Amino acid sequence: MKPSIVCTLAVVFLFVGLARQASGTCVNPNSILHATYGWEGHALGAAGNTKAPKIGDFEPFVQVGHLAFDGNGNFSGAHDTNFGGGLLPHVDSGTYSVNSDCTTGTVSFATGVGLKMRIVITSGGQEIKYVSATTGGVSSGTLRLMADAPCSAGILNGNSYGYASHGLVAAGNGNGFPRVGGFVPFADSGQISFQADGRVSGVENVNFGGVVMSGQHVAGTYSVNADCTGTTTMTIAGVDNSWHFVILQGGDQVIFVATPSGVVWAGTLTKD
């Protein structure tokens, strides 16, 4: 082999080796997170002596909200926690740290109970998976890129979404349905449409404690805030099932949490 060919191959191998090494490191890891994410989580919290409905020694709760990461290790946001069937709003702030592997890290809340998340960044920063690293609870969830603000009702107008989810309803005294602790579990699937005149309509099929109820009518109104969050005021089969929601990137998905007391329910709408 000629010396010139040997030198050329050596240079090629050198640069290939450098490229492979560089792909696994970050110059500024925290800059990877520089966007606003919608947040959905499901959890069990140690109930203590509360008289609220429980599952064994735990109280179920769900969380839906949004967190904005500034690229420099700080975040802010807000979320709603439905804790055992009672809705609690929170304003959030804290710090985060992405490790040099570019994909793992921690998120530490300075507000609320001081929640700490262990995170994994997936899909090139499109999603963040997390598990709680805070004692006293068992929780995990997903953060997904949120729609770009400012938003208006136009982002949902004319769109139809499908969903399939599950939740819990506080059983109350004398309720004849099978229970898990103090709750009746349910699963549901349905379709909801957002009309240009501010109305929502749709149909839902629900399995409530083992009893199937098909074709339940959905009707109500909705509004969208400039920060790409919103609310519905609606009924399903005549029962209040209003939501707080967060619109994700492109309006292709919407995450929601139910607001009525006594219901622990959150889920994702996906555009038809």
Secondary structure, 3 states (H helix, E strand, C coil): CCHHHHHHHHHHHHHHHHHHHHCCCCCCHHHHCCCEEEEEEEEEEECCCCCCCCECCEEEEEEEEEEEECCCCEEEEEEEEEECCEEEEEEEEEEEEECCCCCEEEEEECCCCCCEEEEEEEHHHCEEEEEECCCCEEEEEEEEEECCCCCCHHHCCCCEEEEEEEEEEECCCCCCCCCECCEEEEEEEEEEEECCCCEEEEEEEEEECCEEEEEEEEEEEEEECCCCEEEEEEEECCEECCEEEEEEHHHCEEEEEECCCCEEEEEEEEEC
